[in-house]
Amino acid sequence: MTVKGSLYPTRLAVIAMGAGLPLSLILSLAFPSFWIIGVVWILGLLALILLDGFLATPLDKMEPEIKAARQLFHRYAG
């Protein structure tokens, strides 16, 4: 799908990302085995920002784009 326009995160998303980054850094310094929580936090917020962008975009501004192979694999049995 292609969308005409730009995707900007909301203020809440920017604040959540900004607040989560130092908290995850402090947590990973205090407990090194919990470093993955920071990665999950960042990836989770990015997924929510993309989901918000797709849900907020009107359907008339989306253009479906299907790419298919020009030639399909054909095995010669002989």
Helices and strands as residue ranges (DSSP letters): E 2-3, H 11-30, G 32-34, H 36-56, G 59-61, E 62-63
